[in-house]
Amino acid sequence: MAPISTSTSTSSSPCSRQGQRSRGWALFAPNVLAEAAAAGLGVALDPGGSRVLQALLPQAPLGMLGRVLPPLVVGGVPQLPPGGAQLKAKGVELTVKAAEAVAEGAELPPSFPLLLGQLAEVFEEHLASLLSPASASLCLQVALEVLHHSQSPACSRLCDALIGQLAPPIPTPTESTLVWGLQDPERSRLLEAAMAVVGPQCLRELFHQQLKGHLRGVAAHRVANHGLQRLLDHAPADVVGEVLSELGPALAEPLACGHPGVLTALLGACCRHPSLQQEALRCLFQAFGCWDPRERRQACVGLLARLCPFGGGDKDMEGAEPEPSLGPITLHGSLLLQHLLHFRDPGPVLAGLEALPHPALAALARSPPGSRVWDALLASPTVPTRARRRLLRKLKGHFLSLACHRNGSRVLDAIWASASAPARAAIANELVSQHQALQRDPHGRGVARTLALDLFCRRHRLWEQLQAAPDRRRGLLEPLLED
């Protein structure tokens, strides 16, 4: 039998297969792009066609780019002198890169504002046809953001045109086209993007003309409530105050509808305007049933964290007063507590935290959303040092449970970073006896490295010198040394 030759193979090599694909792509792309150029703007506005263009344009020959780009909304790039098609392609690439650079705060080329203004004019001219397709709506949202970051005067013009198209004013005060637009799943996204960049004066006019008097219905609507949140994110103080006056007494309604984001947005807005914080606190605690009697406020942390009003929201409920406890912690409950800790007077929340038992405070640090409450407690400039120390002292005896937990170890790292040298020694003294347990846990090993427990055991004096060297301020955890 003749030996089988190994010089040939029935299967092609990876290099040959790649070459075949490249040749096939070189034939396929120009044909499809030629059809796209003939079809014009409709291909770019079609969701499927736009995805095809996104895939093919980076691989298109330079000559084909000159045929495809002029019919689209990305046309209008001026022909730059000498260099022809190559420089034109570079101009398109420069525009795209500059648009990305705007969001990052980078310096823009001198030609970019003019090109961006031309693009905004094209969007405004074809605005009616850009409202429905999801992909076109996304382009408008990004265009508004880029125009806003670049401080282009075209931003206000495009915003005015967009709001005029989606929410034109009507003479009937009992109806609002803005409310209708915010209730529409597609158009609400565009209105939210416009409200994020439109400016305080326009937001003020928009609120007084179309939203005032409709807030309770908007806050209870499953889609429109997000538009109200965006308004609160950017509204000036007087508008936030009017929202608080109208919606504050009825905060229990969006909470019962499952829209806690309205509450967190309102408190976030009040963080920017301290004069509104006391009223916002009262309205929030009333919605959770923990404002009166005064003793009930000690249970505020557990009620807010669980997003569970006292008695299920029934203010007439009689019976035992709620005891300070924690329970499951929700994301929006954590956000509410974080905002309150940054209020000018965080006293009510601090009192609620101090009323919790020691294991509950440790459990708060181990919870993913709860650990962010500890972050706010450590970082807030309005939290008094003494109150922070009293709460940190309650963690003594629970450092091992924090060190061996994903979220707790992060909180412990934050505590360590703000601790004085004597306080660090107190933490290390508690954990050194559990060194083996730390080494068996991946998070614990990281804490042991951060605390340099090996050095603490072997060369204690050197460890003390290293901890004291960068410490030039009084730490927060000195009470941990006390019994």
TORPA-219660 format. One record per residue (C-alpha): residue number from 1; x, y, z. Coordinates in nm, 4 decimals. Layout:
! TORPA-219660
SITE    i        c1        c2        c3
SITE  NUM         X         Y         Z
...
//
This chain:
! TORPA-219660
SITE    i        c1        c2        c3
SITE    1    0.0000    0.0000    0.0000
SITE    2    0.1354    0.3391   -0.0964
SITE    3    0.2063    0.5677    0.1927
SITE    4   -0.0389    0.8497    0.2526
SITE    5    0.1083    1.1864    0.1640
SITE    6    0.1082    1.4447    0.4387
SITE    7    0.1830    1.7369    0.2092
SITE    8   -0.1853    1.8049    0.1309
SITE    9   -0.4976    1.8144    0.3430
SITE   10   -0.8652    1.8012    0.2601
SITE   11   -0.9366    2.0765    0.5140
SITE   12   -0.8075    2.4296    0.4600
SITE   13   -0.5811    2.5974    0.7104
SITE   14   -0.7053    2.8794    0.9355
SITE   15   -0.5068    3.1298    0.7301
SITE   16   -0.6706    3.0189    0.4050
SITE   17   -1.0180    3.0285    0.5611
SITE   18   -0.9518    3.3805    0.6855
SITE   19   -0.8385    3.4826    0.3387
SITE   20   -1.1543    3.3389    0.1827
SITE   21   -1.3703    3.5298    0.4293
SITE   22   -1.1806    3.8518    0.3569
SITE   23   -1.2283    3.8108   -0.0175
SITE   24   -1.5965    3.7330    0.0296
SITE   25   -1.6381    4.0356    0.2562
SITE   26   -1.4619    4.2583    0.0004
SITE   27   -1.7177    4.1533   -0.2618
SITE   28   -2.0195    4.1622   -0.0301
SITE   29   -1.9714    4.4990    0.1415
SITE   30   -1.9529    4.7234   -0.1711
SITE   31   -2.2645    4.5647   -0.3207
SITE   32   -2.4719    4.6153   -0.0060
SITE   33   -2.3430    4.9689    0.0449
SITE   34   -2.4222    5.0560   -0.3167
SITE   35   -2.7822    4.9484   -0.2552
SITE   36   -2.7862    5.1522    0.0673
SITE   37   -2.6616    5.4613   -0.1170
SITE   38   -2.9406    5.4207   -0.3715
SITE   39   -3.2046    5.3792   -0.0974
SITE   40   -3.0875    5.6944    0.0806
SITE   41   -3.1990    5.8099    0.4260
SITE   42   -3.4554    5.5336    0.4786
SITE   43   -3.1869    5.2725    0.5390
SITE   44   -3.0237    5.4733    0.8168
SITE   45   -3.3604    5.5317    0.9870
SITE   46   -3.4606    5.1650    0.9719
SITE   47   -3.3575    4.9711    1.2875
SITE   48   -3.2327    4.6721    1.0888
SITE   49   -3.0732    4.8765    0.8134
SITE   50   -2.8891    5.0984    1.0590
SITE   51   -2.7299    4.7939    1.2225
SITE   52   -2.6118    4.6692    0.8834
SITE   53   -2.4568    5.0090    0.8100
SITE   54   -2.2820    5.0089    1.1469
SITE   55   -2.1226    4.6755    1.0613
SITE   56   -2.0253    4.7569    0.7020
SITE   57   -1.9110    5.1208    0.7077
SITE   58   -1.5879    5.0597    0.9060
SITE   59   -1.4804    4.8088    0.6380
SITE   60   -1.5953    5.0097    0.3346
SITE   61   -1.3465    5.1317    0.0726
SITE   62   -1.2831    5.5056    0.0756
SITE   63   -1.4450    5.5562   -0.2607
SITE   64   -1.7614    5.3844   -0.1426
SITE   65   -1.7770    5.6070    0.1669
SITE   66   -1.8019    5.9091   -0.0609
SITE   67   -2.1110    5.7589   -0.2232
SITE   68   -2.2812    5.6356    0.0929
SITE   69   -2.2350    5.9218    0.3377
SITE   70   -2.3854    6.2196    0.1480
SITE   71   -2.7434    6.0788    0.1346
SITE   72   -2.7532    6.0113    0.5151
SITE   73   -2.8015    6.2331    0.8271
SITE   74   -2.4163    6.1987    0.8629
SITE   75   -2.3652    6.3787    0.5316
SITE   76   -2.2631    6.7420    0.5065
SITE   77   -1.9040    6.6824    0.6108
SITE   78   -1.7137    6.9433    0.4113
SITE   79   -1.4690    6.8301    0.1482
SITE   80   -1.1299    6.9206    0.2902
SITE   81   -0.8625    7.0479    0.0538
SITE   82   -0.5881    6.8367   -0.0870
SITE   83   -0.6169    6.4733   -0.0089
SITE   84   -0.9560    6.3967   -0.1549
SITE   85   -1.1464    6.0968   -0.0276
SITE   86   -0.8845    6.0061    0.2305
SITE   87   -0.9163    6.3403    0.4084
SITE   88   -1.2932    6.3246    0.3844
SITE   89   -1.2960    5.9875    0.5580
SITE   90   -1.0643    6.1285    0.8212
SITE   91   -1.3065    6.4185    0.8701
SITE   92   -1.5900    6.1778    0.9399
SITE   93   -1.3713    5.9827    1.1800
SITE   94   -1.2659    6.3064    1.3517
SITE   95   -1.6292    6.4059    1.4005
SITE   96   -1.7159    6.0733    1.5589
SITE   97   -1.4121    6.0777    1.7869
SITE   98   -1.4789    6.4364    1.8887
SITE   99   -1.8377    6.3484    1.9771
SITE  100   -1.7039    6.0816    2.2083
SITE  101   -1.4497    6.3244    2.3502
SITE  102   -1.7202    6.5744    2.4448
SITE  103   -1.8647    6.3378    2.7024
SITE  104   -1.5159    6.2849    2.8473
SITE  105   -1.4432    6.6556    2.8764
SITE  106   -1.1589    6.6502    2.6219
SITE  107   -1.0600    6.9516    2.4133
SITE  108   -1.2441    6.9661    2.0809
SITE  109   -1.1037    7.0561    1.7390
SITE  110   -1.2108    7.4014    1.6085
SITE  111   -1.4206    7.2493    1.3282
SITE  112   -1.6345    7.0373    1.5586
SITE  113   -1.8866    7.2986    1.6849
SITE  114   -1.9795    7.3921    1.3279
SITE  115   -2.0286    7.0295    1.2275
SITE  116   -2.2278    6.9629    1.5421
SITE  117   -2.4527    7.2607    1.4734
SITE  118   -2.5146    7.1346    1.1194
SITE  119   -2.6037    6.7920    1.2563
SITE  120   -2.8493    6.9522    1.5014
SITE  121   -3.0122    7.1417    1.2132
SITE  122   -3.0592    6.8160    1.0227
SITE  123   -3.2153    6.6539    1.3303
SITE  124   -3.4483    6.9504    1.3739
SITE  125   -3.5481    6.9444    1.0070
SITE  126   -3.6381    6.5732    1.0191
SITE  127   -3.7645    6.5765    1.3785
SITE  128   -4.1110    6.4405    1.3051
SITE  129   -3.9690    6.1280    1.1400
SITE  130   -3.7197    6.0679    1.4217
SITE  131   -3.9687    6.0371    1.7073
SITE  132   -4.0959    5.6827    1.6572
SITE  133   -3.8087    5.4441    1.5683
SITE  134   -3.6259    5.3358    1.8817
SITE  135   -3.2850    5.3716    1.7156
SITE  136   -3.3625    5.7224    1.5932
SITE  137   -3.4879    5.8179    1.9388
SITE  138   -3.1580    5.6992    2.0845
SITE  139   -2.9687    5.9156    1.8331
SITE  140   -3.1666    6.2203    1.9466
SITE  141   -3.0966    6.1450    2.3127
SITE  142   -2.7217    6.1173    2.2482
SITE  143   -2.7275    6.4303    2.0311
SITE  144   -2.8886    6.6296    2.3136
SITE  145   -2.6261    6.5089    2.5595
SITE  146   -2.3359    6.5936    2.3279
SITE  147   -2.4800    6.9359    2.2430
SITE  148   -2.5231    7.0088    2.6119
SITE  149   -2.1682    6.9056    2.7053
SITE  150   -2.0236    7.1064    2.4181
SITE  151   -2.2228    7.4144    2.5292
SITE  152   -2.3567    7.4545    2.1782
SITE  153   -2.6365    7.7098    2.1261
SITE  154   -2.8019    7.4492    1.9060
SITE  155   -2.8887    7.2528    2.2211
SITE  156   -3.1613    7.4928    2.3339
SITE  157   -3.3025    7.5179    1.9809
SITE  158   -3.3246    7.1405    1.9448
SITE  159   -3.4756    7.1101    2.2944
SITE  160   -3.7383    7.3715    2.2170
SITE  161   -3.8251    7.2013    1.8896
SITE  162   -3.8417    6.8594    2.0551
SITE  163   -4.0610    6.9730    2.3441
SITE  164   -4.2790    7.1714    2.1049
SITE  165   -4.3276    6.8583    1.8954
SITE  166   -4.3910    6.6193    2.1843
SITE  167   -4.5663    6.8453    2.4361
SITE  168   -4.7112    7.1565    2.2695
SITE  169   -4.8931    7.3920    2.5085
SITE  170   -5.2714    7.3810    2.5016
SITE  171   -5.5160    7.6378    2.6410
SITE  172   -5.7059    7.3895    2.8579
SITE  173   -5.5539    7.3940    3.2111
SITE  174   -5.7074    7.0614    3.3059
SITE  175   -5.5163    6.8768    3.0314
SITE  176   -5.1458    6.8470    2.9605
SITE  177   -4.9694    6.7225    2.6505
SITE  178   -4.6530    6.6867    2.8581
SITE  179   -4.8280    6.4391    3.0872
SITE  180   -4.9473    6.2452    2.7841
SITE  181   -4.5951    6.2412    2.6420
SITE  182   -4.4456    6.1236    2.9718
SITE  183   -4.6952    5.8387    2.9826
SITE  184   -4.5852    5.7141    2.6387
SITE  185   -4.3063    5.4534    2.6707
SITE  186   -4.1186    5.5778    2.3612
SITE  187   -4.1651    5.9533    2.3773
SITE  188   -4.1027    5.9725    2.7511
SITE  189   -3.7365    5.8844    2.6913
SITE  190   -3.6948    6.1850    2.4636
SITE  191   -3.8720    6.4148    2.7077
SITE  192   -3.6510    6.2906    2.9915
SITE  193   -3.3405    6.3593    2.7822
SITE  194   -3.4682    6.7084    2.6995
SITE  195   -3.5452    6.7898    3.0643
SITE  196   -3.1922    6.6844    3.1606
SITE  197   -3.0332    6.9554    2.9420
SITE  198   -3.2973    7.2219    2.8870
SITE  199   -3.1989    7.4586    3.1683
SITE  200   -3.3669    7.5916    3.4845
SITE  201   -3.5821    7.8625    3.3262
SITE  202   -3.7344    7.6293    3.0670
SITE  203   -3.7950    7.3662    3.3341
SITE  204   -3.9680    7.6276    3.5452
SITE  205   -4.1974    7.7272    3.2576
SITE  206   -4.2635    7.3665    3.1650
SITE  207   -4.3593    7.2848    3.5229
SITE  208   -4.5940    7.5794    3.5686
SITE  209   -4.7619    7.5395    3.2304
SITE  210   -4.8080    7.1624    3.2126
SITE  211   -4.7130    6.9728    3.5273
SITE  212   -4.8353    7.1735    3.8229
SITE  213   -5.1550    7.0221    3.9559
SITE  214   -5.0908    6.6851    3.7861
SITE  215   -4.8076    6.5551    4.0047
SITE  216   -5.0012    6.2914    4.1989
SITE  217   -5.1169    6.1225    3.8795
SITE  218   -4.7717    6.1466    3.7224
SITE  219   -4.6050    6.0005    4.0324
SITE  220   -4.8473    5.7074    4.0345
SITE  221   -4.8083    5.6266    3.6627
SITE  222   -4.5736    5.3368    3.5843
SITE  223   -4.3941    5.5263    3.3032
SITE  224   -4.4509    5.8959    3.3734
SITE  225   -4.3004    5.8758    3.7227
SITE  226   -3.9557    5.8419    3.5648
SITE  227   -4.0030    6.1769    3.3892
SITE  228   -4.0880    6.3358    3.7245
SITE  229   -3.7668    6.1920    3.8667
SITE  230   -3.5618    6.3479    3.5856
SITE  231   -3.7340    6.6807    3.6461
SITE  232   -3.6389    6.6661    4.0143
SITE  233   -3.2802    6.5760    3.9240
SITE  234   -3.2351    6.9105    3.7466
SITE  235   -3.5062    7.1435    3.8808
SITE  236   -3.4192    7.4724    4.0553
SITE  237   -3.5056    7.5284    4.4204
SITE  238   -3.8404    7.7002    4.3655
SITE  239   -3.9683    7.4178    4.1449
SITE  240   -3.8524    7.1535    4.3935
SITE  241   -4.0309    7.3477    4.6671
SITE  242   -4.3566    7.3503    4.4718
SITE  243   -4.3256    6.9787    4.3993
SITE  244   -4.2718    6.9173    4.7692
SITE  245   -4.5767    7.1263    4.8594
SITE  246   -4.8024    6.9433    4.6146
SITE  247   -4.6677    6.5926    4.6374
SITE  248   -4.5212    6.5834    4.9886
SITE  249   -4.8485    6.5148    5.1759
SITE  250   -4.9204    6.2272    4.9334
SITE  251   -4.5812    6.0524    4.9255
SITE  252   -4.7467    5.7335    5.0481
SITE  253   -4.9233    5.7014    4.7096
SITE  254   -4.6184    5.6493    4.4823
SITE  255   -4.4713    5.4303    4.7557
SITE  256   -4.7835    5.2119    4.7515
SITE  257   -4.7693    5.1986    4.3691
SITE  258   -4.4154    5.0600    4.3771
SITE  259   -4.2465    5.3831    4.2630
SITE  260   -3.9954    5.4576    4.5425
SITE  261   -3.7715    5.6317    4.2906
SITE  262   -3.9998    5.9358    4.3203
SITE  263   -3.9163    5.9579    4.6919
SITE  264   -3.5419    5.9138    4.6397
SITE  265   -3.5410    6.1759    4.3607
SITE  266   -3.7277    6.4231    4.5824
SITE  267   -3.4853    6.3717    4.8718
SITE  268   -3.1895    6.3951    4.6347
SITE  269   -3.3216    6.7301    4.5098
SITE  270   -3.3661    6.8501    4.8686
SITE  271   -3.0016    6.7582    4.9383
SITE  272   -2.9099    7.0368    4.6950
SITE  273   -3.1475    7.2831    4.8651
SITE  274   -3.1060    7.2693    5.2450
SITE  275   -3.3974    7.5046    5.3127
SITE  276   -3.6385    7.2301    5.2004
SITE  277   -3.4864    6.9465    5.4021
SITE  278   -3.6872    6.9752    5.7237
SITE  279   -4.0182    6.9740    5.5370
SITE  280   -3.9033    6.6832    5.3201
SITE  281   -3.8047    6.4873    5.6308
SITE  282   -4.1443    6.5458    5.7891
SITE  283   -4.3330    6.4398    5.4740
SITE  284   -4.1183    6.1285    5.4354
SITE  285   -4.1588    6.0186    5.7977
SITE  286   -4.5335    6.0824    5.7782
SITE  287   -4.5556    5.8636    5.4682
SITE  288   -4.3853    5.5830    5.6631
SITE  289   -4.5941    5.6430    5.9745
SITE  290   -4.2966    5.7270    6.1979
SITE  291   -4.3292    6.1016    6.2539
SITE  292   -4.5798    6.1008    6.5411
SITE  293   -4.5578    6.0027    6.8170
SITE  294   -4.1990    6.1173    6.8482
SITE  295   -4.0819    5.7894    7.0050
SITE  296   -4.1701    5.6077    6.6829
SITE  297   -3.8893    5.7857    6.4987
SITE  298   -3.6361    5.5508    6.6565
SITE  299   -3.7741    5.2776    6.4285
SITE  300   -3.7253    5.4891    6.1136
SITE  301   -3.4162    5.3054    5.9865
SITE  302   -3.5834    4.9656    5.9638
SITE  303   -3.9025    5.1097    5.8092
SITE  304   -3.7121    5.3112    5.5479
SITE  305   -3.4659    5.0326    5.4689
SITE  306   -3.7485    4.7846    5.4055
SITE  307   -3.9687    5.0433    5.2294
SITE  308   -4.2422    4.9230    5.4627
SITE  309   -4.4556    5.1910    5.6331
SITE  310   -4.5637    5.1255    5.9904
SITE  311   -4.8814    4.9206    5.9941
SITE  312   -4.8755    4.8791    5.6181
SITE  313   -4.9490    5.2479    5.5737
SITE  314   -5.2633    5.2402    5.7917
SITE  315   -5.2299    5.5486    6.0119
SITE  316   -5.5292    5.4492    6.2248
SITE  317   -5.3728    5.1206    6.3248
SITE  318   -5.3561    5.0722    6.6979
SITE  319   -5.1302    4.8388    6.8886
SITE  320   -4.7720    4.8031    6.9953
SITE  321   -4.5213    5.0585    6.8751
SITE  322   -4.2579    4.9289    6.6299
SITE  323   -3.9311    4.8241    6.7874
SITE  324   -3.6021    4.9306    6.6294
SITE  325   -3.5036    4.6475    6.3962
SITE  326   -3.3482    4.6091    6.0547
SITE  327   -3.4865    4.3298    5.8370
SITE  328   -3.4198    4.3082    5.4616
SITE  329   -3.2653    4.6190    5.3050
SITE  330   -3.3852    4.7420    4.9659
SITE  331   -3.1922    4.9495    4.7152
SITE  332   -3.4215    5.2517    4.7344
SITE  333   -3.4411    5.2226    5.1112
SITE  334   -3.0633    5.2462    5.1213
SITE  335   -3.0739    5.5511    4.8920
SITE  336   -3.3252    5.7237    5.1202
SITE  337   -3.1000    5.6697    5.4219
SITE  338   -2.7941    5.7912    5.2314
SITE  339   -2.9705    6.1132    5.1316
SITE  340   -3.0886    6.1729    5.4876
SITE  341   -2.7359    6.1242    5.6217
SITE  342   -2.6222    6.4054    5.3908
SITE  343   -2.8960    6.6421    5.5115
SITE  344   -2.7905    6.9465    5.7087
SITE  345   -2.9379    6.7811    6.0193
SITE  346   -2.9010    6.3999    6.0021
SITE  347   -3.0005    6.3662    6.3678
SITE  348   -3.3230    6.1635    6.3229
SITE  349   -3.1494    5.8958    6.1142
SITE  350   -2.8491    5.8872    6.3457
SITE  351   -3.0839    5.8341    6.6400
SITE  352   -3.2498    5.5498    6.4507
SITE  353   -2.9125    5.3893    6.3793
SITE  354   -2.8051    5.4189    6.7412
SITE  355   -3.1292    5.2523    6.8498
SITE  356   -3.0448    4.9399    6.6470
SITE  357   -2.8826    4.6472    6.8315
SITE  358   -2.5137    4.5829    6.7691
SITE  359   -2.5668    4.2772    6.5428
SITE  360   -2.8047    4.4805    6.3239
SITE  361   -2.5372    4.7422    6.2564
SITE  362   -2.2949    4.4678    6.1551
SITE  363   -2.5658    4.3138    5.9345
SITE  364   -2.6149    4.6560    5.7750
SITE  365   -2.2469    4.6632    5.6809
SITE  366   -2.2678    4.3139    5.5280
SITE  367   -2.5695    4.3957    5.3103
SITE  368   -2.4926    4.5135    4.9533
SITE  369   -2.7244    4.8183    4.9720
SITE  370   -2.6747    4.8561    5.3465
SITE  371   -2.2981    4.8875    5.3137
SITE  372   -2.3575    5.2069    5.1151
SITE  373   -2.5337    5.3502    5.4197
SITE  374   -2.2115    5.2963    5.6148
SITE  375   -2.0228    5.4682    5.3303
SITE  376   -2.2499    5.7724    5.3649
SITE  377   -2.2104    5.7663    5.7429
SITE  378   -1.8305    5.7722    5.7120
SITE  379   -1.8196    6.0309    5.4323
SITE  380   -2.0960    6.2786    5.5212
SITE  381   -1.9550    6.6105    5.6463
SITE  382   -2.2723    6.6799    5.8446
SITE  383   -2.2487    6.3712    6.0674
SITE  384   -2.1012    6.4814    6.4036
SITE  385   -1.7795    6.3091    6.5038
SITE  386   -1.9195    6.1963    6.8378
SITE  387   -2.2235    6.0326    6.6789
SITE  388   -1.9990    5.8545    6.4293
SITE  389   -1.7761    5.7309    6.7113
SITE  390   -2.0706    5.5954    6.9097
SITE  391   -2.1867    5.3934    6.6092
SITE  392   -1.8377    5.2659    6.5265
SITE  393   -1.7898    5.1544    6.8853
SITE  394   -2.0868    4.9195    6.8433
SITE  395   -1.8955    4.7223    6.5784
SITE  396   -1.6405    4.6087    6.8340
SITE  397   -1.6594    4.2307    6.8514
SITE  398   -1.7964    4.2015    6.4962
SITE  399   -1.4834    4.2764    6.2934
SITE  400   -1.4279    3.9102    6.2029
SITE  401   -1.7761    3.8790    6.0545
SITE  402   -1.7089    4.1908    5.8482
SITE  403   -1.3610    4.0849    5.7385
SITE  404   -1.4837    3.7502    5.6023
SITE  405   -1.7658    3.9029    5.3987
SITE  406   -1.7568    4.0591    5.0535
SITE  407   -1.9401    4.3794    5.1496
SITE  408   -1.8373    4.3868    5.5134
SITE  409   -1.4683    4.3720    5.4228
SITE  410   -1.5111    4.6770    5.2006
SITE  411   -1.6741    4.8686    5.4871
SITE  412   -1.3940    4.7562    5.7166
SITE  413   -1.1414    4.8880    5.4653
SITE  414   -1.3178    5.2274    5.4697
SITE  415   -1.3154    5.2289    5.8495
SITE  416   -0.9467    5.1364    5.8501
SITE  417   -0.8639    5.4185    5.6096
SITE  418   -1.0158    5.6789    5.8441
SITE  419   -0.8864    5.5302    6.1697
SITE  420   -0.6040    5.6665    6.3826
SITE  421   -0.2993    5.4538    6.4688
SITE  422   -0.4318    5.3544    6.8152
SITE  423   -0.7696    5.2636    6.6679
SITE  424   -0.6006    5.0510    6.4006
SITE  425   -0.4119    4.8725    6.6764
SITE  426   -0.7456    4.7972    6.8473
SITE  427   -0.8882    4.6456    6.5285
SITE  428   -0.5725    4.4431    6.4670
SITE  429   -0.5722    4.3174    6.8273
SITE  430   -0.9241    4.1829    6.7825
SITE  431   -0.8472    4.0136    6.4508
SITE  432   -0.5007    3.8762    6.5221
SITE  433   -0.6418    3.5997    6.7391
SITE  434   -0.8574    3.4961    6.4387
SITE  435   -0.5684    3.4992    6.1931
SITE  436   -0.6240    3.1399    6.0810
SITE  437   -0.9938    3.2036    6.0174
SITE  438   -0.9009    3.5058    5.8071
SITE  439   -0.6549    3.3019    5.6012
SITE  440   -0.9238    3.0454    5.5201
SITE  441   -1.1491    3.3109    5.3665
SITE  442   -1.0631    3.4962    5.0429
SITE  443   -1.1987    3.8271    5.1733
SITE  444   -1.0366    3.7683    5.5088
SITE  445   -0.6975    3.7184    5.3448
SITE  446   -0.7344    4.0565    5.1778
SITE  447   -0.8160    4.2220    5.5103
SITE  448   -0.5184    4.0497    5.6732
SITE  449   -0.2918    4.1919    5.4037
SITE  450   -0.4406    4.5392    5.4419
SITE  451   -0.3912    4.5276    5.8177
SITE  452   -0.0449    4.3661    5.7798
SITE  453   -0.1316    4.1159    6.0536
SITE  454    0.1798    3.9070    5.9851
SITE  455    0.3973    4.2072    6.0577
SITE  456    0.1772    4.2900    6.3571
SITE  457    0.2611    3.9471    6.5068
SITE  458    0.6300    3.9288    6.4162
SITE  459    0.7540    4.2873    6.4526
SITE  460    0.4936    4.4774    6.6489
SITE  461    0.7035    4.7893    6.7067
SITE  462    0.7773    4.8273    6.3349
SITE  463    0.4061    4.7780    6.2594
SITE  464    0.3193    5.0619    6.4995
SITE  465    0.5764    5.2885    6.3355
SITE  466    0.4382    5.2161    5.9894
SITE  467    0.0794    5.2840    6.0993
SITE  468    0.1694    5.6061    6.2779
SITE  469    0.3888    5.7490    5.9999
SITE  470    0.1127    5.8679    5.7602
SITE  471   -0.1324    5.9511    6.0389
SITE  472   -0.1376    6.3256    6.1093
SITE  473   -0.4940    6.3645    6.2270
SITE  474   -0.7132    6.2412    6.5072
SITE  475   -0.8934    5.9236    6.3947
SITE  476   -1.2542    5.8263    6.4316
SITE  477   -1.2157    5.4997    6.6157
SITE  478   -1.0284    5.5856    6.9336
SITE  479   -1.3324    5.4827    7.1463
SITE  480   -1.2707    5.1271    7.0282
SITE  481   -0.9809    5.1193    7.2714
SITE  482   -1.2226    5.1734    7.5545
SITE  483   -1.3894    4.8863    7.7346
//
